[in-house]
Amino acid sequence: MASLELLLDGFAAALTPVNLMYALIGVTLGTLVGVLPGIGPAMTVALLLPVTFTVPPTAAFIMFAGIYYGGMYGGSTTSILLNTPGESSSMITALEGNKMARRGRAAQALATAAIGSFVAGTIATALLVVAAPAVVAFAISFGPEDYFALAVLAFTAVSSVLSRSVVRGLASLGLGLVIGLIGIDQQTGQARLTLGVPQLLDGVDVVIVAVGLFALGEALYVASRLRHSPPSVVPVGRAWMGRADWRRSWGPWLRGTALGFPFGALPGGGAEIPTFLSYAAERRLARGVAREEYGKGAIEGVAGPEAANNASAAGTLVPLLTLGLPTSATAAIMLAAFQQYGLQPGPQLFDHNPALVWAMIASLFIGNAMLLVLNLPLAPLWARVLRVPRPYLYAGIVLFAALGVYALNGTVVDLFVLYLLGLLGYAMRRFGLPVAPAVIGMILGPMAEIQLRRALAIGAGDVSVLVRSPVAAVLLALSALALLTPLARRLAARRRAASYAGPAED
């Protein structure tokens, strides 16, 4: 009951005219930027992070909630009309959605994606309301060793799951941890890795890291692979669905939601696994006409994965808000947004800033409804945005990123750091290093260092203090499992390949 009362208070705050305006601005900007080719939700949120500098915290996070969901919605439009997914979780949507569009059913594909996202987002946000207080009640008893183990779990899970190889994921994590070391040591007062530059004594601002590695790095990478021919956009009318489409879509929406939310809440779970599982499940359950349409543009192949994608987006907010644990690239940028206002997500956030948290959660419901109204009638307008010439688009992203970062402190040093990080982000993409572990390492690294020092101080330097707590021991065991599972799978695959090759040679 307490959660329901707090949620109603959150609705009272979110439904004020000013906050409704910020929610509308957030969902519009999120969709507008998210619909652009090659730009995923993480880059959308990173690029729009500087927009909220002068906005009060509650209004800013209501706006961010809109940007977050808007970016998820926008990615489906690009996948369906242009066959260019802005992130890996939209690949399945592109698989069937673009084929539907080329068969003249772009309107139905966009409609099932928009309505499915609304259904999944609403149900998953309701589950967030139920789950968040329960997790906070459990996490309130965490000690320093538990928080350190939680950070280690985040490092290992993200490094192993969001990368094609554990080594590359850990290499990216190492870069992020090094960036997090820059500045004055909070306990000894010693300057670290500042290279004699006074502006670096306070460390590298998390906004600069997010915008540089994600927005600028992605823009440079995509621009380097630019094709000069204009993109081929499938024409689209007003998004609508017939009675048969509704009958075929409601089941995949619910099943996608059931898969997406729990995976989003898991460290390293992300949206990729549930979207693939949803697609596989719908293909297995398909009967009659639906089975024949798979591979040619089946509406179930859009409805289920898109619902799973958006449900996982709400699921990632559970560990982010309750534990301060980002489980995806977009969640890492949201954590940067909290830190921009001097707020640290975790159990204390619900005690110290309940009005902000519950207003933000309430605004997720409101933003979801706004997005449905925006996306269904305005689909042709969003399709027109896709025709913006690519050179202008990416030049605008670089300019916008530079202006936003310069507005932080008004120093040229920030611009140099931004462009260095942008080049680093480009190089990481060029050589196959994932960006998310670097950002998470930079954000959580200082927290992990502080908690490790506190735990060792309490244990008088005894390292065994790190595993005395049952919670810490379980979290560290899960961390080891996250690292060893991909290696075990690879070894098993090699043995199977060797066993098949053996008889063939004889």
C-alpha positions as CSV (number, residue, x, y, z in Angstrom):
1,M,0.0,0.0,0.0
2,A,2.9,2.4,0.8
3,S,4.2,2.0,-2.8
4,L,0.8,2.8,-4.2
5,E,0.5,5.9,-2.1
6,L,4.0,7.0,-3.2
7,L,3.1,6.3,-6.8
8,L,0.0,8.4,-6.5
9,D,2.1,11.2,-5.1
10,G,4.4,10.7,-8.0
11,F,1.5,11.1,-10.5
12,A,0.4,14.3,-8.7
13,A,3.9,15.7,-9.3
14,A,4.3,14.4,-12.8
15,L,0.8,15.6,-14.0
16,T,1.6,19.3,-13.3
17,P,1.5,21.4,-16.5
18,V,5.3,22.1,-16.4
19,N,6.3,18.5,-15.9
20,L,3.9,17.3,-18.6
21,M,5.6,19.8,-20.9
22,Y,9.0,18.3,-20.0
23,A,7.6,14.8,-20.5
24,L,6.3,15.7,-24.0
25,I,9.7,17.4,-24.9
26,G,11.5,14.2,-23.7
27,V,9.4,11.7,-25.7
28,T,9.5,13.9,-28.8
29,L,13.3,14.5,-28.6
30,G,13.9,10.8,-27.8
31,T,11.9,9.6,-30.7
32,L,13.3,12.3,-33.1
33,V,16.9,11.4,-32.3
34,G,16.3,7.7,-31.8
35,V,14.7,7.4,-35.3
36,L,17.9,8.6,-37.0
37,P,19.8,5.8,-38.7
38,G,22.7,4.2,-36.6
39,I,21.7,5.9,-33.4
40,G,20.5,3.7,-30.6
41,P,18.9,4.6,-27.2
42,A,22.2,4.9,-25.4
43,M,23.6,7.4,-27.9
44,T,20.2,9.3,-27.8
45,V,20.3,9.7,-24.0
46,A,24.1,10.5,-24.1
47,L,23.6,13.2,-26.8
48,L,20.7,14.8,-25.0
49,L,22.3,14.6,-21.6
50,P,23.6,18.3,-21.7
51,V,20.1,19.5,-22.6
52,T,18.9,19.2,-19.0
53,F,21.7,21.2,-17.3
54,T,19.5,24.1,-16.4
55,V,16.4,22.1,-15.5
56,P,15.3,21.2,-11.9
57,P,16.1,17.6,-10.9
58,T,12.5,16.3,-10.9
59,A,11.7,17.8,-14.2
60,A,15.0,16.7,-15.7
61,F,14.4,13.0,-14.8
62,I,10.8,13.2,-16.0
63,M,12.3,14.4,-19.3
64,F,15.0,11.7,-19.2
65,A,12.3,9.0,-18.7
66,G,10.7,10.3,-21.9
67,I,14.0,10.4,-23.8
68,Y,14.8,6.8,-22.5
69,Y,11.5,5.3,-23.8
70,G,11.4,7.6,-26.8
71,G,14.8,6.3,-27.9
72,M,13.6,2.7,-27.6
73,Y,10.5,3.5,-29.8
74,G,12.5,5.4,-32.4
75,G,14.9,2.5,-32.9
76,S,12.0,0.3,-34.2
77,T,11.0,2.8,-36.9
78,T,14.6,2.8,-38.3
79,S,14.8,-1.0,-38.2
80,I,11.4,-1.5,-40.0
81,L,11.7,1.2,-42.6
82,L,15.5,1.3,-43.3
83,N,16.7,-2.1,-42.1
84,T,19.3,-0.3,-40.0
85,P,18.9,-1.3,-36.3
86,G,20.3,1.3,-34.0
87,E,21.4,-1.4,-31.5
88,S,21.8,-5.1,-31.4
89,S,18.4,-5.6,-29.6
90,S,16.6,-4.2,-32.6
91,M,18.1,-6.7,-35.1
92,I,15.2,-9.1,-34.8
93,T,12.7,-6.3,-35.3
94,A,14.6,-5.5,-38.6
95,L,14.6,-9.1,-39.6
96,E,10.8,-9.5,-40.0
97,G,9.8,-5.8,-39.8
98,N,11.7,-4.7,-42.9
99,K,10.4,-7.6,-44.9
100,M,6.8,-6.7,-43.9
101,A,7.5,-3.2,-45.0
102,R,8.8,-4.3,-48.4
103,R,5.6,-6.4,-48.8
104,G,3.5,-3.2,-48.4
105,R,2.8,-3.8,-44.7
106,A,5.0,-1.1,-43.2
107,A,2.0,0.6,-41.5
108,Q,1.0,-2.7,-39.7
109,A,4.6,-3.4,-38.7
110,L,5.0,0.1,-37.2
111,A,1.6,-0.2,-35.5
112,T,2.3,-3.5,-33.8
113,A,5.7,-2.2,-32.7
114,A,4.2,0.9,-31.2
115,I,1.2,-0.7,-29.5
116,G,3.4,-3.7,-28.3
117,S,5.9,-1.2,-26.9
118,F,3.1,0.6,-25.1
119,V,1.6,-2.7,-23.7
120,A,5.0,-4.0,-22.6
121,G,6.2,-0.7,-21.2
122,T,3.0,-0.3,-19.1
123,I,3.1,-3.8,-17.7
124,A,6.8,-3.7,-17.0
125,T,6.6,-0.3,-15.3
126,A,3.8,-1.7,-13.1
127,L,6.2,-4.6,-12.2
128,L,8.9,-2.0,-11.5
129,V,6.6,-0.4,-8.9
130,V,6.2,-3.8,-7.2
131,A,9.8,-5.0,-7.4
132,A,11.7,-1.8,-6.5
133,P,10.6,-1.5,-2.9
134,A,11.2,-5.2,-2.3
135,V,14.8,-4.9,-3.6
136,V,15.4,-1.8,-1.6
137,A,14.3,-3.5,1.6
138,F,16.8,-6.3,0.9
139,A,19.7,-4.0,-0.1
140,I,19.4,-1.6,2.8
141,S,21.4,-4.0,5.0
142,F,24.4,-4.1,2.5
143,G,27.8,-3.5,3.9
144,P,30.9,-2.2,2.1
145,E,32.0,-5.7,1.1
146,D,28.5,-6.4,-0.4
147,Y,28.7,-3.2,-2.5
148,F,32.2,-4.1,-3.7
149,A,31.0,-7.6,-4.7
150,L,28.0,-6.0,-6.5
151,A,30.3,-3.7,-8.5
152,V,32.6,-6.7,-9.4
153,L,29.5,-8.6,-10.6
154,A,28.5,-5.6,-12.8
155,F,32.0,-5.5,-14.2
156,T,32.3,-9.2,-15.0
157,A,28.7,-9.6,-16.3
158,V,28.8,-6.6,-18.6
159,S,32.3,-7.4,-19.8
160,S,31.4,-11.0,-20.7
161,V,27.8,-10.6,-22.0
162,L,28.1,-7.3,-24.0
163,S,31.2,-8.4,-25.9
164,R,32.1,-11.1,-28.4
165,S,35.0,-12.2,-26.2
166,V,35.7,-11.9,-22.5
167,V,39.2,-10.6,-23.2
168,R,37.9,-7.6,-25.2
169,G,35.2,-6.9,-22.7
170,L,37.8,-6.8,-19.8
171,A,40.1,-4.7,-22.0
172,S,37.3,-2.1,-22.4
173,L,36.6,-2.3,-18.7
174,G,40.2,-1.6,-17.9
175,L,40.1,1.5,-20.0
176,G,37.1,2.7,-18.1
177,L,38.7,2.0,-14.7
178,V,41.8,4.0,-15.7
179,I,39.6,7.0,-16.8
180,G,37.8,6.7,-13.4
181,L,41.2,7.0,-11.6
182,I,41.9,10.5,-13.1
183,G,41.7,13.3,-10.4
184,I,42.4,13.6,-6.7
185,D,42.3,10.5,-4.6
186,Q,39.4,11.1,-2.1
187,Q,41.2,9.5,0.8
188,T,44.9,10.5,0.4
189,G,44.4,13.8,-1.5
190,Q,47.1,12.8,-4.1
191,A,46.6,13.8,-7.8
192,R,46.4,10.8,-10.1
193,L,47.0,10.7,-13.9
194,T,46.2,14.5,-14.2
195,L,49.4,15.1,-16.3
196,G,49.8,18.5,-14.6
197,V,46.5,19.8,-16.0
198,P,44.6,21.7,-13.2
199,Q,41.2,21.2,-14.9
200,L,41.6,17.4,-14.5
201,L,42.0,17.5,-10.7
202,D,38.3,17.0,-10.2
203,G,38.4,14.1,-12.6
204,V,36.8,13.7,-16.0
205,D,33.1,14.6,-15.9
206,V,30.9,11.6,-16.5
207,V,28.9,13.5,-19.1
208,I,32.0,14.1,-21.2
209,V,32.8,10.4,-21.0
210,A,29.3,9.4,-22.0
211,V,29.0,11.9,-24.9
212,G,32.5,11.2,-26.1
213,L,32.5,7.4,-26.1
214,F,28.9,6.9,-27.1
215,A,27.7,9.9,-29.2
216,L,30.9,11.2,-30.7
217,G,32.6,7.8,-31.1
218,E,29.5,6.3,-32.8
219,A,29.1,9.3,-35.1
220,L,32.7,9.1,-36.2
221,Y,32.5,5.3,-36.8
222,V,29.2,5.5,-38.8
223,A,30.5,8.5,-40.8
224,S,33.7,6.6,-41.7
225,R,31.5,3.8,-43.2
226,L,29.1,6.2,-44.9
227,R,27.7,5.3,-48.2
228,H,27.1,8.3,-50.4
229,S,24.0,7.0,-52.0
230,P,20.8,8.2,-50.2
231,P,19.1,5.6,-47.9
232,S,16.3,3.6,-49.4
233,V,13.3,4.3,-47.1
234,V,10.1,2.3,-47.5
235,P,7.1,4.5,-48.0
236,V,4.5,4.3,-45.1
237,G,1.0,5.5,-44.6
238,R,-0.8,6.0,-41.2
239,A,0.0,3.2,-38.8
240,W,-3.0,0.9,-38.3
241,M,-3.9,-2.8,-37.7
242,G,-6.7,-4.9,-38.9
243,R,-8.7,-7.4,-36.8
244,A,-6.5,-10.3,-37.9
245,D,-3.4,-8.4,-37.0
246,W,-4.7,-7.7,-33.5
247,R,-5.6,-11.4,-33.0
248,R,-2.0,-12.4,-34.1
249,S,-0.2,-9.7,-32.0
250,W,-1.7,-9.7,-28.5
251,G,-0.2,-13.1,-27.5
252,P,3.4,-12.2,-28.7
253,W,3.1,-8.8,-26.8
254,L,2.3,-10.6,-23.5
255,R,4.9,-13.4,-24.0
256,G,7.6,-10.8,-25.0
257,T,6.8,-8.8,-21.8
258,A,7.2,-11.9,-19.7
259,L,10.6,-12.6,-21.2
260,G,11.9,-9.1,-21.4
261,F,11.3,-7.7,-17.8
262,P,13.3,-10.4,-15.8
263,F,16.2,-10.4,-18.3
264,G,16.4,-6.6,-18.1
265,A,16.6,-6.8,-14.3
266,L,19.5,-9.3,-14.4
267,P,23.1,-8.0,-14.3
268,G,24.4,-8.3,-17.9
269,G,21.0,-9.7,-19.0
270,G,20.2,-6.8,-21.4
271,A,17.6,-6.9,-24.2
272,E,19.4,-9.0,-26.8
273,I,18.7,-12.4,-25.2
274,P,14.9,-11.9,-24.6
275,T,14.4,-10.5,-28.1
276,F,16.0,-13.6,-29.6
277,L,14.1,-15.9,-27.2
278,S,10.9,-14.2,-28.1
279,Y,11.5,-14.5,-31.8
280,A,12.4,-18.2,-31.4
281,A,9.3,-18.9,-29.2
282,E,6.9,-17.1,-31.6
283,R,8.4,-19.0,-34.6
284,R,7.9,-22.3,-32.7
285,L,4.3,-21.5,-31.7
286,A,3.4,-20.2,-35.2
287,R,0.6,-22.1,-37.0
288,G,-0.9,-21.9,-40.5
289,V,-0.4,-18.7,-42.3
290,A,2.0,-17.3,-39.6
291,R,4.4,-20.2,-40.1
292,E,4.5,-19.7,-43.8
293,E,5.2,-15.9,-43.4
294,Y,8.2,-16.4,-41.2
295,G,11.3,-15.2,-43.1
296,K,9.0,-13.2,-45.4
297,G,7.6,-10.7,-42.9
298,A,5.5,-12.3,-40.0
299,I,3.8,-9.8,-37.7
300,E,4.5,-12.0,-34.7
301,G,8.2,-11.6,-35.4
302,V,7.9,-7.9,-34.8
303,A,5.3,-7.9,-32.0
304,G,7.1,-10.3,-29.6
305,P,10.7,-9.0,-29.9
306,E,9.6,-5.4,-29.7
307,A,7.6,-6.0,-26.6
308,A,10.6,-7.9,-25.1
309,N,12.9,-5.0,-25.9
310,N,10.8,-2.4,-24.2
311,A,9.9,-4.6,-21.2
312,S,13.7,-5.1,-20.7
313,A,14.2,-1.3,-20.8
314,A,11.9,-1.0,-17.7
315,G,13.6,-4.1,-16.1
316,T,17.0,-2.4,-16.2
317,L,15.6,0.4,-14.0
318,V,15.1,-2.1,-11.1
319,P,18.8,-2.7,-10.3
320,L,19.7,0.9,-11.5
321,L,17.3,2.7,-9.1
322,T,17.5,0.2,-6.2
323,L,21.2,-0.8,-6.2
324,G,22.9,1.8,-8.4
325,L,23.8,-1.1,-10.8
326,P,23.6,-0.4,-14.5
327,T,22.9,-3.5,-16.5
328,S,23.1,-2.0,-20.0
329,A,24.7,0.7,-21.9
330,T,21.6,2.9,-21.7
331,A,21.3,2.3,-18.0
332,A,25.0,3.4,-17.6
333,I,24.1,6.7,-19.3
334,M,21.1,7.1,-17.0
335,L,23.4,6.6,-14.0
336,A,25.6,9.4,-15.4
337,A,22.5,11.6,-15.5
338,F,21.9,10.9,-11.8
339,Q,25.5,11.7,-10.9
340,Q,25.2,14.9,-12.9
341,Y,22.8,16.1,-10.2
342,G,24.9,14.8,-7.3
343,L,22.5,11.8,-6.7
344,Q,23.7,8.2,-6.3
345,P,21.0,5.6,-7.1
346,G,20.6,2.9,-4.5
347,P,18.6,2.1,-1.4
348,Q,19.2,5.6,0.1
349,L,17.8,7.3,-3.0
350,F,14.3,6.0,-2.1
351,D,14.7,7.3,1.5
352,H,16.3,10.7,0.7
353,N,14.6,11.6,-2.6
354,P,11.3,9.7,-2.8
355,A,9.5,12.5,-4.6
356,L,12.0,12.5,-7.4
357,V,12.0,8.7,-7.8
358,W,8.3,8.2,-7.8
359,A,7.6,11.2,-10.0
360,M,10.1,9.6,-12.5
361,I,8.4,6.2,-12.3
362,A,4.9,7.8,-12.7
363,S,6.2,9.7,-15.7
364,L,7.1,6.4,-17.4
365,F,3.4,5.6,-17.5
366,I,2.6,9.1,-18.9
367,G,5.5,9.0,-21.4
368,N,4.4,5.6,-22.6
369,A,0.9,6.9,-23.4
370,M,2.3,10.1,-25.1
371,L,4.6,7.9,-27.3
372,L,1.7,5.8,-28.5
373,V,-0.2,9.0,-29.5
374,L,2.9,10.4,-31.2
375,N,4.0,7.2,-33.0
376,L,0.8,6.0,-34.5
377,P,-0.4,9.2,-36.4
378,L,3.1,10.7,-36.9
379,A,4.8,7.6,-38.5
380,P,5.0,9.3,-41.9
381,L,6.7,12.3,-40.3
382,W,9.3,10.1,-38.6
383,A,9.9,8.4,-41.9
384,R,10.6,11.7,-43.5
385,V,13.3,12.4,-40.8
386,L,15.2,9.4,-42.2
387,R,15.8,11.3,-45.4
388,V,18.1,13.8,-43.8
389,P,21.4,13.7,-45.7
390,R,23.9,11.7,-43.6
391,P,26.9,14.2,-43.8
392,Y,24.6,16.9,-42.3
393,L,23.3,14.5,-39.7
394,Y,26.7,13.4,-38.3
395,A,28.2,16.9,-38.6
396,G,25.3,18.1,-36.5
397,I,25.8,15.4,-33.9
398,V,29.5,16.4,-33.5
399,L,28.6,20.1,-33.2
400,F,25.8,19.5,-30.7
401,A,28.0,17.2,-28.6
402,A,30.7,19.9,-28.5
403,L,28.3,22.7,-27.6
404,G,26.7,20.6,-24.8
405,V,30.1,19.7,-23.3
406,Y,31.5,23.2,-23.5
407,A,28.4,24.5,-21.6
408,L,29.5,22.3,-18.6
409,N,32.4,24.4,-17.4
410,G,33.2,26.7,-20.3
411,T,36.8,25.3,-20.7
412,V,38.7,24.3,-23.8
413,V,40.2,21.4,-21.9
414,D,36.8,19.7,-21.8
415,L,36.6,19.9,-25.6
416,F,40.1,18.4,-26.0
417,V,39.1,15.5,-23.6
418,L,35.8,15.1,-25.5
419,Y,37.5,14.7,-28.9
420,L,40.2,12.4,-27.4
421,L,37.4,10.2,-26.0
422,G,35.5,10.4,-29.3
423,L,38.6,9.1,-31.1
424,L,39.0,6.4,-28.4
425,G,35.3,5.4,-28.9
426,Y,35.9,5.2,-32.7
427,A,39.0,3.1,-32.2
428,M,37.2,0.8,-29.8
429,R,34.4,0.2,-32.4
430,R,36.9,-0.2,-35.2
431,F,38.8,-3.0,-33.3
432,G,35.7,-4.7,-31.8
433,L,35.9,-3.5,-28.2
434,P,32.5,-2.9,-26.6
435,V,31.9,0.6,-25.3
436,A,29.5,-0.2,-22.4
437,P,32.1,-1.9,-20.1
438,A,34.3,1.2,-20.4
439,V,31.5,3.6,-19.3
440,I,30.4,1.3,-16.5
441,G,34.0,0.9,-15.3
442,M,34.4,4.7,-15.3
443,I,31.2,5.3,-13.3
444,L,31.4,2.3,-10.9
445,G,35.2,2.2,-10.5
446,P,35.5,5.0,-7.9
447,M,32.6,3.5,-5.9
448,A,34.1,0.1,-6.0
449,E,37.5,1.5,-4.8
450,I,35.9,3.3,-1.9
451,Q,33.9,0.3,-0.8
452,L,37.0,-2.0,-1.1
453,R,39.0,0.4,1.1
454,R,36.2,0.6,3.7
455,A,35.8,-3.1,3.8
456,L,39.6,-3.7,4.3
457,A,39.7,-1.0,6.9
458,I,36.9,-2.7,8.9
459,G,38.7,-6.0,8.5
460,A,42.1,-4.5,9.6
461,G,43.6,-5.4,6.2
462,D,42.3,-9.1,6.2
463,V,41.3,-9.9,2.7
464,S,38.9,-12.7,3.9
465,V,36.5,-9.9,5.0
466,L,35.4,-9.7,1.4
467,V,33.8,-13.1,1.5
468,R,32.6,-13.3,5.1
469,S,29.2,-11.8,4.2
470,P,26.9,-14.5,2.5
471,V,25.7,-11.9,0.1
472,A,29.2,-10.9,-1.0
473,A,30.2,-14.5,-1.3
474,V,27.3,-15.3,-3.6
475,L,27.9,-12.2,-5.7
476,L,31.6,-13.0,-6.1
477,A,30.7,-16.6,-7.1
478,L,28.3,-15.3,-9.7
479,S,31.1,-13.0,-11.0
480,A,33.4,-15.9,-11.4
481,L,30.6,-17.8,-13.1
482,A,30.0,-14.9,-15.5
483,L,33.7,-15.0,-16.5
484,L,34.1,-18.7,-16.8
485,T,30.9,-19.7,-18.6
486,P,31.9,-18.2,-22.0
487,L,35.3,-19.9,-21.7
488,A,33.7,-23.2,-20.8
489,R,31.3,-22.9,-23.8
490,R,34.2,-22.2,-26.1
491,L,36.2,-25.2,-24.9
492,A,33.1,-27.4,-25.2
493,A,32.5,-26.2,-28.8
494,R,36.2,-26.9,-29.7
495,R,36.0,-30.4,-28.3
496,R,32.8,-31.1,-30.3
497,A,34.4,-29.8,-33.4
498,A,37.5,-32.0,-32.8
499,S,35.3,-35.0,-32.2
500,Y,33.5,-34.4,-35.5
501,A,36.7,-33.8,-37.4
502,G,38.3,-37.0,-36.0
503,P,36.2,-39.7,-37.8
504,A,36.3,-37.6,-41.0
505,E,40.1,-37.8,-41.1
506,D,40.0,-41.5,-40.7
